[in-house]
């Protein structure tokens, strides 16, 4: 049942926020905007933590052992925030073979992994049969591994590349997802969410599907019984109201999925994770940052209903407002309070680093995500933090919680309370940190600045 809202309530009042934290009151977009701008960060974090504890208890915080596999970097989209994509003719353009992909799965299974997260560029040279055969081989050889793969933009490009049957986009999505599901696909990651507001999305995501189409892919996946995740990448040209509109879209479409499919074995969004834009080596990152004495164009254009238009400010899309630690924690805390129908909020230590990733456990996050054996997309835009299972357990325990290993459905597999816990088997943390903590990318390559021409 959908939680009731009270638009007239003073959202800064402790009694009102207590109702929110207990799941008895739904925040409106206007109230969310008030919280973001007016509530001190520590206080906002305390309320997000209270909501997290109401959902997940006071003791366990989770992580998963999986592997992020980027099967190709060839991509037809020209997202200005991406340093990973290649056209296909470059020396470092690649598509992994089946044998290379299966070797990566073998390695994560050997480490006790239970899932692969498989995403890649939108490569027009790969037919749908390539994906189907890949899934069939993975399901046959690794039946114990959950296949979490192919974000909505990839699904849409499958439709565009392969002349998929169907009289409308929803029927075409259903056809592709059924083919992939029958071959072994089990759930869909939330990649490509970025920001849903059209004014922003049209500037930063050339060639990528609209926000509504992204949400439609996920709705059809829910109809077919697959769970999904939702994401948001912020801290670029968007306004604060755009972030809230994005959260509102996720919540509204989740309401519909639960109402329409919840009693018939349907899926839903089980998690949400947000992270700040990483500017290094990207065209978008070369834009000038806003000055302290000017109004940010993104805030002037942004509307809570997503109706903002680039014509509302002449410099829209030509100024950056990068998000630091405070902005990240504020946005994550707000997401925990706002997304009352989504179970899990993930910490983005991959982009923010271990210290802020750990702090996020006190700002509404209940999950640290996965160990990081490799990462190619975010690392192409700067620095990737590389943490193993012992370090994740240590971060959770040091934050005052008990680390627990989970699966894709957030079922608890192992509670690390004994001496055999991964973090308690480490003899010298200084050696582990030195060898595994961070990996830097190569020297940055020159990129062409195109965002001002959009």
N, C-alpha and C positions, 0 to 999 in steps of 0.2 A: 504494500500500500504506500502511495506517495505521501511524503511528509508535508504537513501543512506549513504555509508561510504566513507571516504577519508583516506586510510592508510598512505598517505604521509603528512598529516596535523600534525602540532606540537600540540599535545594534551594539552600541558602546556600553550598554547597561549590563552589569555582571549577571543579573538574573536572566536576562534574555540570552546571553551567551551560554549560560548553564544549560538552558533548554536546547541550544544548538549542540553543545558538547554531548548531551545525552541522546541526541537523535530525535528530539521531539519538536524541533522547529527548523524550517528550511530558510536559508539566507537568500534574499533576492539579489539580483545584480547590483541594484543601487546600494544595498547594505554592504555588499562585498566591496564596492568602490570606497565606501566610507571607511570600512575597516582597513583597507590598504593604505589610505592616505592619512588616517587620523589616529590609529592605535599604535602605541609604541611597540617596537619589534619584540622585546622580551615578553610583553603581555600577550601579543598575538601568538607567539610561540607557545606560551603556557596553555592558551585555549585550544590550540591545535593539538598539543600533547594530550590534553584532557579528552579530546574527541578520539584520538588514536587509542588511548587506554580504554575508553568505553567499548571500542570495537575489538581490540586485540589483547586486552589485559595488561597487567603491569610487569610481566616477567619475560616472555619470549619475544625476540626480534629475529627476523629470518634472513636467509640468503639462499641462493641456488648455485649448484655447480653445473654450468653449461658452457657452450662455446659459441662465440659470435663469429659466424663464417660469412664473409663477403665473397660470393662466388664469382662475381665479375665487377670490374670498375668501368666497363663500357656503358655509356648512358646517353640517351637522346635528350634528356632534360638538361637545362642550363641554369640550374639554381645558383644564384649569386652568392649564397652562403657556403657552397660546397667546394672543397679542395680535392675531393676524392675522384670525381668523375673524369673519364677520358672519352674522346671521340671514337677511338678504336685503332687509329693509325700510329699512335705514339709508341715509343719503345717500351714504356711501362704499362701499357694497356694489357689487361689479362682477362681470361676466363678459365677458371679451374676445371680440370678434367674430373670425370667421375672418380678415378682412382685417387686423385689428390684430395677430393672432398671426403672420400671414405677414410682416408688416412687421418684426416683431422678429426673425424668422428671416433675412430679407434683410440686416438690419443686422449680425448676427453672421457671416454668410457673407462680407460685405464686409470684415470684419476677419480673415478666414482661419479662421473657426470651422468645426469638423467635427461638432458635436453640439449638440442642444438637450436640456436637462433640464426636463421639463414636468410640473409637479405643481400641484394646487389643492385647494380645499376640496371637501367631499363635498356637491355641489349637487344636490338632488332634482329640480330643474327641467330638468336636462340629460339627454335620453334617450341610450341607448347609441348610437343612430344619429348623434348629434351628435359623439361621439368618433370613430366609424368614418369619417364623412365628413371630419372634420378630418385624421385620419391619412392618408386616401387623397389629400387635396389636398396635404398636406405632402410625401408620398412622390413625388407626380407632379411638383411644382414644384421640390423640393429633393432630388433623388435622392442627392446627395453628402453629405447631412446625416444623421447617425445619430440616431434618435429613441429617447431614453432617458426613459421616461415612466410615470406612474401607479403610485404606491406601493401596497403591499398594502392599507391601509385604503380607498383609493379603489376598488380591485378588488372588495373585499367590499361596499362600498356600491353598486357597479354591480349586484351580485347582489341585494341587498336592494331596490333601487329598481325593478328591471326584471323581477322574477319570472322569473329565469333557470331554464331547464330543468336537471334533474339530480336524482338521488335522494339525494345527499349533498353536503356542502360542497365536496368535492374535485372531483366531477363538474361542479358549477356553476362553480367557479374555472376548470376546464379549458375549458368552453364560452366563457366571457368572454375568456380569454386567447387562445384560438384566433381568435376574431372580431377582436380587436385586432391580433394578430400578422399575420393575413392582410391587414389594412388598412395595416400599415406599422410597427407597434410592433416594436422590435428588442431592447430590454433594459429591465429594471425597476430603478428606484432604491430605496434602502433606507429611505425616509422612513417615519415612523410606528413605528419600532422601539422608541424610548424605552427602557423597561426591561420585560423580559418577565415578571418575577415577578408573579403575580396580585395579591398584596396591594398592591403599588405601582401597578400598572397600573389597578386598579379605582378607585384614589384620584385619579389624575391624568388619566386618559383616558376620561372619560365619553362613551359612544357610539362608541368606537373598538374595533376587533377585538382579540381576545385574542392573547397572544404565540404560542400554538400555531397559531392561524389565520393569523397573519402568516407564520410559518415554512412553513405549508402552501402558501400562495400562492407563495412563492419555490420550494418544491420542485416544484410543478407547472410553474412557469416553466422550471426546470432540465430537467424531463422534456421540454418542448417545444423545448429547444435554446437557450433564452435565458439569457444571463448576467445576474447581478444584483449589487447591492452590499448590504452590511449596515451598520447604524448603531446607535449607542447614545447617548442623551441622559442625562447623569447630573448629580449635584450638586444634588439637591432633597431628597426625603424618603426616598430609598433608602439601604440599608446597603451597605457594601463587598461583603459576600457576594452581594448582589443583582447588582452589576456582574459579579462572577465567574460567577454562574449564567447571566447573559446571554451572556457570552463562551462558556461551555460549551455552551449551546444552539446558538449559531451554529456552533461547531466540530462538534458531534455531527450536526446536520442536514447540514452540508457533507460529512461522511464518508459519509452515506447517499446524497447526490446523486452523489458521485464513484463510489461503489461501484455504484449502480444504473444510472446513465446515462452515466458517463464514457467507456465504450467504444463508445457508440452515438450520439455527436455531441451529448450532453447538455450543458446549461449548468451553471454553478456560481457561487458567490460569488467574484468576482474582487477585491473590495476591501472594506475595513472602515474606517469613520471614526467617531470619537466626539467629542462636544463637551459642554461644560458648559451647563446650563440658564441661560437669560438671563432675569432676573426682572422687568425693568422693564415696567410696564403690564400685568402679568398677575395674575389672582387668586392663583395659587400664590405669586407673588413677594411678596405681602403677608403671608404667614405670618411669625411671629417666627423669627429664627435661634436655633439652639441656643446656650446659654450655655456658657462654658468649664468650669464646675463640674458639668455634668450629663452623664449618658450619653445618647447620641443614640438616640432611639426606633427609627430605621431600622435601626441595627446590632443592636438587641435582637430585632427581628422578622425580619430577614434570615436566610435559610438558604441554604447552598450548593446545595441541591437545589430551591430555589424554593418550599418548602412553608410559608414563614412566613405568619402570619395576623394581621390587624389587632388581634385580641383579645389578642395577646401583650404589648401595651403601650398604656395608655390614651391616650397622647399621640401615637401613631403617626399620621403624616399631618398633624400640627399643628405640626411644627417643621421648619425648613429647615437644611440644611448645604450652603451654596453651595461650589462648587469653584473655587479660584483656580488660578494658574499651576502651582504644585507638584503639586496634586492632578491637574490635567489631564495634565501630563507623566508622572506616575507611572502613571496609568490607561492612557495611550497606550503607554508602554513595556511595561507588562504585556500589553496586547493583542497586541503584536508577538511576544512570547515565547510566549504561549498559543495564538494562532491559527496553528498550524504548517501548516494546510492552506489558508490564504488568501494570495494572492500579494502584494497591495498594502495598505499602511496609509497613510491620508491624514492630512495635517496640517490642523487646523481653524483656519486663520488668520482665517477669516471671523468667528468668535466671539472668538478670543484675541488678534487683532491681529498685525501683521507680525513683531514681535520674537519673540514666543513661537511663532508659526507657523514662523519660521525655526529657532528652537531645537529645535523638534520634529523637524527633520531629523537631529538627533543623538540622538533618543530613539525611534528605530524607524520613523519615517515615511520613505517613499521618494518621496512625491508631494505636491505643493502644491495639487492640484485645479485649479480653473478661475479664469480672470480673472473679475472681478465687474463686469459692466455694470449690473446691477440686482439687488436682493434685497428681497423684501417680507415674508417670514415672520419671519426673525430680526430684521430691522430694525424691525419693529413692536414688538419687545420691548427696544428700546434703540438701539444703535449698530451700524452696518454699516461694515466696512472695505472700501473700494473700490480695488482694485488692478488695473492693466492688465498686459499681457504683459511690457512692459519691466521693471516692478517685480518681477514673479514671477521673471523671469530673473536680475535683480540679487540677489534674496534667495537664490536657489540658488547662484549663483556666489560670493557673499560668504560663504556657509557652507562653501565649499571644494569644491563639486561643479560639474559641467558641466550647464547647463540643457538639457533636451531636451523638445520638444513631442511629445505622444503622441495616440493616438486612444482610443476607448472600450475596446478590447481590449488596451491598453497596448503596442501596436505603436509603435515610435519613428518619427515623421514627419520631424523635423528636429533635428539636434544643433547647438546654437548655439556653435560653437567659433571662428567668424571675426569679422571686424570688422563684418559686417553684422548681427550679433546684435541683437535689440531693445534690450537694455540698453546696448549699446555705441554705439547711435545717439542716445542722450540727451545733450544738451549741458549742460543745467542741471537737476540733480535737484531742486533746491529749488523750482523752478516746478512740476515734475510732482507733487511731494509736496503742495504747497499746493493744487493744483487737484483731485487725484484720491485723496488718501489716505483720507479718512474723510467719511462723510455721516451727519448726525444726523437722527433722526426729529423730527417736530413735537412740540409740547407734549403730554405724556402725558394720556390721557383717564382719567376715573374708571372703575373696574371694580368689579364686585360680587364680594365674597369668598364663595365657596361651598364651598371645600375642607373646611371644618370640619363641613359638613353631609353629607358623603358616607357 
